[in-house]
Amino acid sequence: MHALPTPPELQLLRADHAPALRAFEEANRAYFAASVPDRGDAYFRDFDTRHRALLDEQATGACFFHVLVDGDGEILGRVNLVDVADGSAELGYRIAEKAAGRGLATRAVREIRELAVTAYGLTGLRAGTTLDNPGSRTVLARAGFVPVGDIHLDGRPGTGYSLAL
C-alpha cells in the first residue's frame, strides 16, 4: 500500500525559502503572465534583494507573505496579506500551473482567512480579480468573499471582493 502524499503546508515566508520561491516564479512565469501582469526581468535579476526587502517589510507587520510548500520543499503557491492597516488587509495568491485545479487555492485561502483572525488579529480582508479569471472568482466565493464592486486591475475590468472576519 502506498502512503498518501502529505498535503502542502502554508508557511510564513522565510529567508531559506528564496531558492524554491525563485524556482516557483521562474517555472510559472508564462502561466501567471496569462492572467496577471508579468513581473518583468528586473524581478528575477534583483530577486535576492527583493526577497530580503519582503522579509524586512513582513517584520514590520505591514504584510504577511506565505508559501504553500509540499513535502519535498517545492513551493506550489503563494498566499499574501498586504497593506495591513486598521484591522484589514489585501489578499493575493497564485498557484503553480502543475498544481492548479486541485483545490489548493481554495484550501490555502480558507487557511489564510483563519490565520488572519487567529495570528494577525484582522477583522476583514479585501481581494480583487479580473473578469477573465473565473478560477480566482470561484476561489474567493468558496472562501466566503462577496463582490463589492467593479474595479480595474492593470487596465483590465475586474471585481473587488470583501470578507468580514
C-alpha positions, 0 to 999 in steps of 0.5 A: 500500500502506498502512503498518501502524499502529505498535503502542502503546508502554508508557511510564513515566508522565510529567508531559506525559502528564496531558492524554491520561491525563485524556482516557483516564479521562474517555472510559472512565469508564462502561466501567471503572465496569462492572467496577471501582469508579468513581473518583468526581468528586473524581478528575477535579476534583483530577486535576492534583494527583493526577497530580503526587502519582503522579509524586512517589510513582513517584520514590520507587520505591514504584510504577511507573505506565505508559501504553500510548500509540499513535502519535498520543499517545492513551493506550489503557491503563494498566499499574501496579506498586504497593506495591513492597516486598521484591522484589514488587509489585501489578499493575493495568491497564485498557484503553480500551473502543475498544481492548479485545479486541485483545490489548493487555492481554495484550501490555502485561502480558507487557511489564510482567512483563519490565520488572519483572525487567529495570528494577525488579529484582522477583522476583514480582508479585501481581494480583487480579480479580473473578469477573465479569471473565473478560477480566482472568482470561484476561489474567493466565493468558496472562501466566503468573499462577496463582490463589492464592486467593479474595479480595474486591475492593470487596465483590465475590468475586474471585481473587488471582493470583501470578507468580514472576519 
